[in-house]
Amino acid sequence: MEARLITLSGRVQGVGFRYHTKTIADQYGIKGYAKNLTADVEVFAQGEVSSLERFTDEVINGPAPASRIDEYTVDSVEPEEKYTDFKTL
């Protein structure tokens, strides 16, 4: 199991971005969260490597139809046992 912290900026708030990210996470069995920051969205995602790669690709390409990703970072982080599903915060 691996984990990633993804920070995305652009048109990512008020367009259903977190909802669509959760839908994708549930499809791939990803655990973690998506939450709004001041102007960005932060996504903590953990799961099996192949699922995590597909999830990351879909998220950085803008999962919500009205979203637009201008910049993003993807950092490898330590998995956390406390996540049992994917939540929007």
Chimera marker file (.cmm) of the C-alpha trace (Angstrom):
<marker_set name="trace">
<marker id="1" x="0.000" y="0.000" z="0.000" r="1" g="1" b="0" radius="0.5"/>
<marker id="2" x="1.172" y="3.501" z="-0.846" r="1" g="1" b="0" radius="0.5"/>
<marker id="3" x="-0.130" y="6.986" z="-0.110" r="1" g="1" b="0" radius="0.5"/>
<marker id="4" x="0.006" y="10.338" z="-1.869" r="1" g="1" b="0" radius="0.5"/>
<marker id="5" x="-0.776" y="13.904" z="-0.920" r="1" g="1" b="0" radius="0.5"/>
<marker id="6" x="-2.096" y="15.786" z="-3.949" r="1" g="1" b="0" radius="0.5"/>
<marker id="7" x="-2.627" y="19.552" z="-3.942" r="1" g="1" b="0" radius="0.5"/>
<marker id="8" x="-4.509" y="21.057" z="-6.875" r="1" g="1" b="0" radius="0.5"/>
<marker id="9" x="-5.182" y="24.651" z="-7.862" r="1" g="1" b="0" radius="0.5"/>
<marker id="10" x="-7.313" y="26.231" z="-10.548" r="1" g="1" b="0" radius="0.5"/>
<marker id="11" x="-11.098" y="25.991" z="-10.749" r="1" g="1" b="0" radius="0.5"/>
<marker id="12" x="-11.412" y="23.320" z="-8.074" r="1" g="1" b="0" radius="0.5"/>
<marker id="13" x="-13.877" y="24.812" z="-5.591" r="1" g="1" b="0" radius="0.5"/>
<marker id="14" x="-17.601" y="25.224" z="-6.118" r="1" g="1" b="0" radius="0.5"/>
<marker id="15" x="-17.655" y="22.922" z="-9.162" r="1" g="1" b="0" radius="0.5"/>
<marker id="16" x="-18.226" y="19.481" z="-7.577" r="1" g="1" b="0" radius="0.5"/>
<marker id="17" x="-14.528" y="18.613" z="-7.575" r="1" g="1" b="0" radius="0.5"/>
<marker id="18" x="-14.489" y="16.880" z="-4.178" r="1" g="1" b="0" radius="0.5"/>
<marker id="19" x="-17.698" y="14.954" z="-4.923" r="1" g="1" b="0" radius="0.5"/>
<marker id="20" x="-16.308" y="13.652" z="-8.223" r="1" g="1" b="0" radius="0.5"/>
<marker id="21" x="-12.972" y="12.845" z="-6.571" r="1" g="1" b="0" radius="0.5"/>
<marker id="22" x="-14.819" y="10.718" z="-4.007" r="1" g="1" b="0" radius="0.5"/>
<marker id="23" x="-16.677" y="8.902" z="-6.787" r="1" g="1" b="0" radius="0.5"/>
<marker id="24" x="-13.361" y="8.021" z="-8.438" r="1" g="1" b="0" radius="0.5"/>
<marker id="25" x="-11.826" y="7.009" z="-5.093" r="1" g="1" b="0" radius="0.5"/>
<marker id="26" x="-14.735" y="4.662" z="-4.390" r="1" g="1" b="0" radius="0.5"/>
<marker id="27" x="-14.361" y="3.139" z="-7.870" r="1" g="1" b="0" radius="0.5"/>
<marker id="28" x="-10.682" y="2.297" z="-7.236" r="1" g="1" b="0" radius="0.5"/>
<marker id="29" x="-10.937" y="1.396" z="-3.541" r="1" g="1" b="0" radius="0.5"/>
<marker id="30" x="-8.915" y="4.440" z="-2.464" r="1" g="1" b="0" radius="0.5"/>
<marker id="31" x="-9.052" y="5.559" z="1.160" r="1" g="1" b="0" radius="0.5"/>
<marker id="32" x="-8.423" y="9.095" z="2.460" r="1" g="1" b="0" radius="0.5"/>
<marker id="33" x="-10.018" y="12.504" z="1.950" r="1" g="1" b="0" radius="0.5"/>
<marker id="34" x="-10.483" y="15.556" z="-0.254" r="1" g="1" b="0" radius="0.5"/>
<marker id="35" x="-10.783" y="18.945" z="1.422" r="1" g="1" b="0" radius="0.5"/>
<marker id="36" x="-10.834" y="22.582" z="0.448" r="1" g="1" b="0" radius="0.5"/>
<marker id="37" x="-7.904" y="24.738" z="1.469" r="1" g="1" b="0" radius="0.5"/>
<marker id="38" x="-7.955" y="28.523" z="1.088" r="1" g="1" b="0" radius="0.5"/>
<marker id="39" x="-7.928" y="28.425" z="-2.724" r="1" g="1" b="0" radius="0.5"/>
<marker id="40" x="-6.836" y="24.856" z="-3.474" r="1" g="1" b="0" radius="0.5"/>
<marker id="41" x="-8.016" y="21.310" z="-2.842" r="1" g="1" b="0" radius="0.5"/>
<marker id="42" x="-5.924" y="18.823" z="-0.886" r="1" g="1" b="0" radius="0.5"/>
<marker id="43" x="-6.361" y="15.099" z="-1.499" r="1" g="1" b="0" radius="0.5"/>
<marker id="44" x="-4.845" y="12.411" z="0.713" r="1" g="1" b="0" radius="0.5"/>
<marker id="45" x="-5.147" y="9.078" z="-1.058" r="1" g="1" b="0" radius="0.5"/>
<marker id="46" x="-3.912" y="5.617" z="-0.181" r="1" g="1" b="0" radius="0.5"/>
<marker id="47" x="-4.379" y="2.250" z="-1.772" r="1" g="1" b="0" radius="0.5"/>
<marker id="48" x="-2.768" y="-0.389" z="-3.937" r="1" g="1" b="0" radius="0.5"/>
<marker id="49" x="-0.157" y="1.027" z="-6.311" r="1" g="1" b="0" radius="0.5"/>
<marker id="50" x="-1.965" y="0.363" z="-9.611" r="1" g="1" b="0" radius="0.5"/>
<marker id="51" x="-5.279" y="1.743" z="-8.304" r="1" g="1" b="0" radius="0.5"/>
<marker id="52" x="-3.537" y="4.754" z="-6.784" r="1" g="1" b="0" radius="0.5"/>
<marker id="53" x="-1.830" y="5.546" z="-10.099" r="1" g="1" b="0" radius="0.5"/>
<marker id="54" x="-5.114" y="5.418" z="-12.032" r="1" g="1" b="0" radius="0.5"/>
<marker id="55" x="-6.854" y="7.496" z="-9.368" r="1" g="1" b="0" radius="0.5"/>
<marker id="56" x="-4.080" y="10.118" z="-9.403" r="1" g="1" b="0" radius="0.5"/>
<marker id="57" x="-4.203" y="10.369" z="-13.212" r="1" g="1" b="0" radius="0.5"/>
<marker id="58" x="-7.958" y="10.958" z="-13.192" r="1" g="1" b="0" radius="0.5"/>
<marker id="59" x="-7.803" y="13.530" z="-10.393" r="1" g="1" b="0" radius="0.5"/>
<marker id="60" x="-5.035" y="15.630" z="-11.955" r="1" g="1" b="0" radius="0.5"/>
<marker id="61" x="-6.960" y="15.661" z="-15.231" r="1" g="1" b="0" radius="0.5"/>
<marker id="62" x="-9.967" y="17.267" z="-13.506" r="1" g="1" b="0" radius="0.5"/>
<marker id="63" x="-12.689" y="14.848" z="-12.420" r="1" g="1" b="0" radius="0.5"/>
<marker id="64" x="-15.520" y="17.404" z="-12.416" r="1" g="1" b="0" radius="0.5"/>
<marker id="65" x="-16.801" y="18.612" z="-15.803" r="1" g="1" b="0" radius="0.5"/>
<marker id="66" x="-16.591" y="22.294" z="-14.764" r="1" g="1" b="0" radius="0.5"/>
<marker id="67" x="-13.189" y="21.984" z="-13.066" r="1" g="1" b="0" radius="0.5"/>
<marker id="68" x="-9.883" y="23.192" z="-14.467" r="1" g="1" b="0" radius="0.5"/>
<marker id="69" x="-6.513" y="22.192" z="-13.026" r="1" g="1" b="0" radius="0.5"/>
<marker id="70" x="-3.874" y="24.915" z="-13.446" r="1" g="1" b="0" radius="0.5"/>
<marker id="71" x="-1.214" y="23.458" z="-11.142" r="1" g="1" b="0" radius="0.5"/>
<marker id="72" x="-0.784" y="20.397" z="-8.969" r="1" g="1" b="0" radius="0.5"/>
<marker id="73" x="1.757" y="18.631" z="-6.797" r="1" g="1" b="0" radius="0.5"/>
<marker id="74" x="1.887" y="14.949" z="-5.970" r="1" g="1" b="0" radius="0.5"/>
<marker id="75" x="3.997" y="13.872" z="-2.996" r="1" g="1" b="0" radius="0.5"/>
<marker id="76" x="4.551" y="10.364" z="-1.674" r="1" g="1" b="0" radius="0.5"/>
<marker id="77" x="3.678" y="10.150" z="2.023" r="1" g="1" b="0" radius="0.5"/>
<marker id="78" x="3.330" y="7.429" z="4.631" r="1" g="1" b="0" radius="0.5"/>
<marker id="79" x="0.016" y="5.515" z="4.610" r="1" g="1" b="0" radius="0.5"/>
<marker id="80" x="-2.212" y="6.054" z="7.648" r="1" g="1" b="0" radius="0.5"/>
<marker id="81" x="-4.206" y="3.206" z="9.192" r="1" g="1" b="0" radius="0.5"/>
<marker id="82" x="-7.027" y="5.488" z="10.370" r="1" g="1" b="0" radius="0.5"/>
<marker id="83" x="-8.703" y="5.790" z="6.949" r="1" g="1" b="0" radius="0.5"/>
<marker id="84" x="-11.341" y="3.147" z="6.216" r="1" g="1" b="0" radius="0.5"/>
<marker id="85" x="-13.035" y="4.941" z="3.304" r="1" g="1" b="0" radius="0.5"/>
<marker id="86" x="-12.799" y="8.173" z="1.313" r="1" g="1" b="0" radius="0.5"/>
<marker id="87" x="-14.400" y="11.319" z="2.734" r="1" g="1" b="0" radius="0.5"/>
<marker id="88" x="-14.992" y="14.847" z="1.544" r="1" g="1" b="0" radius="0.5"/>
<marker id="89" x="-14.163" y="17.359" z="4.260" r="1" g="1" b="0" radius="0.5"/>
<link id1="1" id2="2" r="1" g="1" b="0" radius="0.2"/>
<link id1="2" id2="3" r="1" g="1" b="0" radius="0.2"/>
<link id1="3" id2="4" r="1" g="1" b="0" radius="0.2"/>
<link id1="4" id2="5" r="1" g="1" b="0" radius="0.2"/>
<link id1="5" id2="6" r="1" g="1" b="0" radius="0.2"/>
<link id1="6" id2="7" r="1" g="1" b="0" radius="0.2"/>
<link id1="7" id2="8" r="1" g="1" b="0" radius="0.2"/>
<link id1="8" id2="9" r="1" g="1" b="0" radius="0.2"/>
<link id1="9" id2="10" r="1" g="1" b="0" radius="0.2"/>
<link id1="10" id2="11" r="1" g="1" b="0" radius="0.2"/>
<link id1="11" id2="12" r="1" g="1" b="0" radius="0.2"/>
<link id1="12" id2="13" r="1" g="1" b="0" radius="0.2"/>
<link id1="13" id2="14" r="1" g="1" b="0" radius="0.2"/>
<link id1="14" id2="15" r="1" g="1" b="0" radius="0.2"/>
<link id1="15" id2="16" r="1" g="1" b="0" radius="0.2"/>
<link id1="16" id2="17" r="1" g="1" b="0" radius="0.2"/>
<link id1="17" id2="18" r="1" g="1" b="0" radius="0.2"/>
<link id1="18" id2="19" r="1" g="1" b="0" radius="0.2"/>
<link id1="19" id2="20" r="1" g="1" b="0" radius="0.2"/>
<link id1="20" id2="21" r="1" g="1" b="0" radius="0.2"/>
<link id1="21" id2="22" r="1" g="1" b="0" radius="0.2"/>
<link id1="22" id2="23" r="1" g="1" b="0" radius="0.2"/>
<link id1="23" id2="24" r="1" g="1" b="0" radius="0.2"/>
<link id1="24" id2="25" r="1" g="1" b="0" radius="0.2"/>
<link id1="25" id2="26" r="1" g="1" b="0" radius="0.2"/>
<link id1="26" id2="27" r="1" g="1" b="0" radius="0.2"/>
<link id1="27" id2="28" r="1" g="1" b="0" radius="0.2"/>
<link id1="28" id2="29" r="1" g="1" b="0" radius="0.2"/>
<link id1="29" id2="30" r="1" g="1" b="0" radius="0.2"/>
<link id1="30" id2="31" r="1" g="1" b="0" radius="0.2"/>
<link id1="31" id2="32" r="1" g="1" b="0" radius="0.2"/>
<link id1="32" id2="33" r="1" g="1" b="0" radius="0.2"/>
<link id1="33" id2="34" r="1" g="1" b="0" radius="0.2"/>
<link id1="34" id2="35" r="1" g="1" b="0" radius="0.2"/>
<link id1="35" id2="36" r="1" g="1" b="0" radius="0.2"/>
<link id1="36" id2="37" r="1" g="1" b="0" radius="0.2"/>
<link id1="37" id2="38" r="1" g="1" b="0" radius="0.2"/>
<link id1="38" id2="39" r="1" g="1" b="0" radius="0.2"/>
<link id1="39" id2="40" r="1" g="1" b="0" radius="0.2"/>
<link id1="40" id2="41" r="1" g="1" b="0" radius="0.2"/>
<link id1="41" id2="42" r="1" g="1" b="0" radius="0.2"/>
<link id1="42" id2="43" r="1" g="1" b="0" radius="0.2"/>
<link id1="43" id2="44" r="1" g="1" b="0" radius="0.2"/>
<link id1="44" id2="45" r="1" g="1" b="0" radius="0.2"/>
<link id1="45" id2="46" r="1" g="1" b="0" radius="0.2"/>
<link id1="46" id2="47" r="1" g="1" b="0" radius="0.2"/>
<link id1="47" id2="48" r="1" g="1" b="0" radius="0.2"/>
<link id1="48" id2="49" r="1" g="1" b="0" radius="0.2"/>
<link id1="49" id2="50" r="1" g="1" b="0" radius="0.2"/>
<link id1="50" id2="51" r="1" g="1" b="0" radius="0.2"/>
<link id1="51" id2="52" r="1" g="1" b="0" radius="0.2"/>
<link id1="52" id2="53" r="1" g="1" b="0" radius="0.2"/>
<link id1="53" id2="54" r="1" g="1" b="0" radius="0.2"/>
<link id1="54" id2="55" r="1" g="1" b="0" radius="0.2"/>
<link id1="55" id2="56" r="1" g="1" b="0" radius="0.2"/>
<link id1="56" id2="57" r="1" g="1" b="0" radius="0.2"/>
<link id1="57" id2="58" r="1" g="1" b="0" radius="0.2"/>
<link id1="58" id2="59" r="1" g="1" b="0" radius="0.2"/>
<link id1="59" id2="60" r="1" g="1" b="0" radius="0.2"/>
<link id1="60" id2="61" r="1" g="1" b="0" radius="0.2"/>
<link id1="61" id2="62" r="1" g="1" b="0" radius="0.2"/>
<link id1="62" id2="63" r="1" g="1" b="0" radius="0.2"/>
<link id1="63" id2="64" r="1" g="1" b="0" radius="0.2"/>
<link id1="64" id2="65" r="1" g="1" b="0" radius="0.2"/>
<link id1="65" id2="66" r="1" g="1" b="0" radius="0.2"/>
<link id1="66" id2="67" r="1" g="1" b="0" radius="0.2"/>
<link id1="67" id2="68" r="1" g="1" b="0" radius="0.2"/>
<link id1="68" id2="69" r="1" g="1" b="0" radius="0.2"/>
<link id1="69" id2="70" r="1" g="1" b="0" radius="0.2"/>
<link id1="70" id2="71" r="1" g="1" b="0" radius="0.2"/>
<link id1="71" id2="72" r="1" g="1" b="0" radius="0.2"/>
<link id1="72" id2="73" r="1" g="1" b="0" radius="0.2"/>
<link id1="73" id2="74" r="1" g="1" b="0" radius="0.2"/>
<link id1="74" id2="75" r="1" g="1" b="0" radius="0.2"/>
<link id1="75" id2="76" r="1" g="1" b="0" radius="0.2"/>
<link id1="76" id2="77" r="1" g="1" b="0" radius="0.2"/>
<link id1="77" id2="78" r="1" g="1" b="0" radius="0.2"/>
<link id1="78" id2="79" r="1" g="1" b="0" radius="0.2"/>
<link id1="79" id2="80" r="1" g="1" b="0" radius="0.2"/>
<link id1="80" id2="81" r="1" g="1" b="0" radius="0.2"/>
<link id1="81" id2="82" r="1" g="1" b="0" radius="0.2"/>
<link id1="82" id2="83" r="1" g="1" b="0" radius="0.2"/>
<link id1="83" id2="84" r="1" g="1" b="0" radius="0.2"/>
<link id1="84" id2="85" r="1" g="1" b="0" radius="0.2"/>
<link id1="85" id2="86" r="1" g="1" b="0" radius="0.2"/>
<link id1="86" id2="87" r="1" g="1" b="0" radius="0.2"/>
<link id1="87" id2="88" r="1" g="1" b="0" radius="0.2"/>
<link id1="88" id2="89" r="1" g="1" b="0" radius="0.2"/>
</marker_set>
